[in-house]
Amino acid sequence: ESLPVAMSSRWPHCLLEAMAAGQDSQAILFDESVEPCRRTEALLEVLLQICGQDHEAQCLLLCEKSELHSSDFAEILRLRQDSDDAEALRRIHIKYLQSPQDSSELPPVLDVLIALQNLAFVPSVIAVLGLSELTLCRARASTSSASDTAAFNARSALLGHAAVDMQYFALAASLLVDSAAQAASLGGKRCLAFLWEGTEESRLGLIGSIFDATWSASTPALKGESVPRTIQAQALFASVLR
């Protein structure tokens, strides 16, 4: 069983070093110190670096539309489009998905991950931003905040819904890694799998068992920064960079 290790690195060198060491699937778990826009920008930085190193690389990003449609991120994207990153940006393909709207509906992200072999290109990276949200049924989420009437039944139902959400999350995470492996087999070259999440303490063991490398990312206040923006990452399991 893997044990926690104290390994820190500034962003994004830790991911690149893990990639060089053969860690093809990586999960990055951000704590509350990292604002959503900065978290998304960090993913963009990594994808652009990969596209910059390999001028034939194509990246696929799966996420909810809201993840990329804030005014702050729009400004970041505008600046990137006016820079030397413009060509690499065109090779980052984005597929917007919704979370399931009904308890009887399978998360659409599952269908997309299963059908990735039908893409018009072979991806070098498959990244999922906010998988927990993509596998969380909105109807169940809204039910959990209902009135206190029938509290016992509501809690029992909530526990059952949480178990289903966990199963969908586990299945989607496994499909992400498997889809990258299949793309590598089809394309004859490496394909990376990235999971970009908020901190998921209850799912940490599950995530660590699926991905080659699991990181905890934060933005500690550093000298000279009025607003913390420098991301630091710590490897959570001893298997990283062995």
N, C-alpha and C positions, 0 to 999 in steps of 0.2 A: 504494500500500500504506500502511495506517495505521501511524503511529509512536506509541510510548508517549509519554504526556504527563504532566506533574506537576500533576495537578488533584486536590485533596483537599477533602472536605466532611464535616461532621458529619452523622450519621444523623438522620432519613432525608431531609434536605433535598436531597441529591444526586439521589435517585431522583425526587423531586417536581419538581425543576428540569428534569431530563431529560424527564419526562413533559410538562411545559409546553412544552418545545422540540420536541415531536413524536416523541420516542423511545418508540414503543409497545411495543417488546420489549427487555427488559433482563435481563442475566445478572449475578448477584451471587455472587462466589467468595470464600468465607470461609477465612482461614488458620487454623492450629491454635490461635491465641490466643483465638479465639471458641469458647466451649463450645457443644456441640450445643443445649442448652436455650436459650441466649442467641440463637443463630442462628434458632431457631424463633420465639422471642419477637419478634425483629426483623421477621420476616415478618408476624406477627400485627399488629404496630404499623402497618406499611404498609397492610395490608388494612383495618384499622380506620380509618385516616386517609381512605382512598379512600371507604369506606362513610359516613364522617362528612361528607364534602364533597358526596356525591351520595346522597340518601336513597332513591333507587331502585336503587342499585348492588347487584348480586349477584356474589359472588366464588366461584370454584371452586378448591379446593386439592386436589392429588393428591399422595399420599405414602404411605409405609409406616406401618402402625399404630404401630410402635415410636417413630416420630419425635414423636408427640404424647402418649405414654402414660408419660412419666417422672413421678415424684412431684413434682419441681421444677416442671415445666410445668403439672401439674394444679393446683398452688397459684397459679401465675400466672393460669391460666384462671379459677379460682374468684374471685380478686380482680377480674378484669375483669367477670365476670358480676354482681358486686355493685355495679358502678359504672355510669356513664352509657353505657358501651360495650355494655351488654347487648342493646339493640335491634340495633346494628350486627353483633354477633356472630351473631345469628340469620340474617343474610344472607351469612354465610361458610359455604359448603357444602363438606364434606370427603368425599372419596372415597378410601377406603383400598385400596391395591393391594399385590400381592406381586411380588417379583422372580421370574423364571422358575426353576422347580425342576428342569427337565430341559433338556439341551442342544438337544433337538429342539423345544422350546417357545418360541414368540415371547413377548417380554415383554408382559404384560397391559396395560401403559401404552400400547402402540401401539394396541391395539383401542379403548381408552377415548378416546384423542385422535382417532382416525378417526371415532368415533361421536358426537362432542360435539354435532352438530347435532340429536341426538335428546333433548337435555336439555329439561326442562319449563320452563326459564327461559333467557334470553339473558344470559350472563355479561358483566360489565364487566371482570373480571380472571380470567385462567387462570394459576394458579401451580403449579409442580412443585417439590417439596422433595425433594432427594436423587435426581435422575434417574440418576446413576451407579449407585446401588444398585438402582434399579428396572429397569435394563437389564443387570445383572450376573447371570449364571446361577450359582446357589448350588452346583450340582453341579460346575461348572468351578472355582469359587473354592475348594472343599474339595479338589479334585484337585490344585490347585497346591501344597498343603502336604503332599503324600504323601512317602513315603520316597525316598531317593536312588537306589534301584534304577532302572535304565533311565533315567538322568538325561537323556541326550541326547534320547530320545524324549519324555520329559516336557516338556523345555524347548521342543521343536518344537511339541508339542500346545498348550502354554501360549501360545506366540506366535500360533498360529492362533485360539485362543479369545479372546485379547485383541483381535485384529483384528475378530472377529465382535461382541464387546461394543462396540467403537468404532463399528462400523457401526450397531448398534442405537441407541446413544446419539445419533449424528448424525441418524438417521432420526427418533427421538423428539423431539429438539430442533427439527428443522425442522417436524415436525407440530405442535408446540406453537405456534410462530409462525404457521403457516398456519391453525391452528384459531382463533386469536385474530382473524386477519384475516377469516376466514369468519364468525365471530360478529358482528364489526363490520358486515359486509355484510348479514347477516340482520336484525340488530337496529336498523340505521340509526344507530348511535352507536358510539363508540370502545370497543374491547376491548383490554386490555393483556395482555402475556405476560411472566411472571416465571419465571426459572430460578434456584433457590436451591441452591447447591452448596458443597462443600468445594473447596479449591484444586485445580485440575486443570491442572498445568503442561503435560502432554503434549497436552491438548485445548484449550489456550488459543487457538491460531490458529483452530481449528474453531469454537469458541464465538464468537469475535470476528467470524467471517464470517457467522454466522447471526443474531446479535442486533444491534439498533441500538446498544445501549450495553452495555459490559462493565466491571464494577467489581471491584476487589480490596478486600475488607473485612477489618479487623482491629480489635483492642481494645488499643491501646497504653496503657501505664500513664500515667495523668494525675494531676496534683497534686490531692490531696484524695480520691482513690479508693483505698481499701484493697484492693479487688478490682476489676481493670479491667473496666468494663462499657460504657463509652462507645465506640460503634462509629464508626470513621472509614473512609471509602471513597475510593479513588483510581481515577480513570478510566484505563483501560488503553490506550485507542485514541483517536486524535485526532479521530475522527468524533463523539465524544460532545459534545453541546451546541454544535455548530457553528451 
